[in-house]
Amino acid sequence: MDSTLPPHAAADWTIDQNWSSYSAEEHQRWTRLHERQMQILPGRACDAFMDGLSVLDLHGEGIPEFEALNKQLQAISGWTIVAVPGLIPDSVFFEHLANRRFPAGNFIRSEAEFEYIEAPDVFHDIFGHVPMLTNQVFADYMQAYGQGGLRAMNLNSLDALARLYWYTVEFGLIDSATGPRIYGAGILSSPAESCFCLESPSPNRVGFDLLRVMQTRYRIDDFQETYFEISDFNDLFHATSQDFAPLYRALEAAPNYAPGEILANDAVIQMGDHSYTQHSHLTATR
């Protein structure tokens, strides 16, 4: 990404949301995106997400105003939302998370990008991520991730840490009494992947293991080949609330695994048949 500070941004890359500048068409686009997801997510999204939508009143009547949303969110979990112009440098991103500030793009996708947008926009960031910040344990996990990211930058271990974020915050599943449910924002803001991750026979679903996750490459151009499922948010927080320095040293000599690879010691919940992947010609991974 371009690490040049935009001229209208503060030193921490924050900008005004400039809510009054959104057009009627942009507000309507948010409403349509919201309505589409709300037809899909009940029964698929985890309770913490659905509760967060309700308590924050994240309805579909146009793009939310960050200032009003922050009054609710800060009272619940101590987090605030800060507007940014798009992707920001890792160090800035980690610093915001470490101080319970969630960076959110202030722009909404164009009509041409309605089905898929490469860079996270205000719908992905606010609808997909922010409801989860009303869950205290997950909110604490996000802060701890930011703190860990600042340390990882000095240990040249950002690739492993990025995989943890990808397979939890963006594409994580959680067990429930009624089966696996979604908590990852990358899925929650995608109508197709919300169904694919739970109902397709193609992907693997594997029990969460910290080192395994940090060794596993991920797809950046299509549905995931493997989803890692946590038992609950307390287990996720406890598994990651440790000194990562020994893990990073272990990973230096450890192999990296392909996105769809299954290992002998995996806690396999679903062995995918890779029926979708076999017909996909996209191969970009990280």
Summary of the structure (lengths in Angstrom):
residues: 286
radius of gyration: 18.3
end to end distance: 15.1
largest distance: 55.0
contacts: 895
relative contact order: 0.12
helix: 46%
strand: 11%
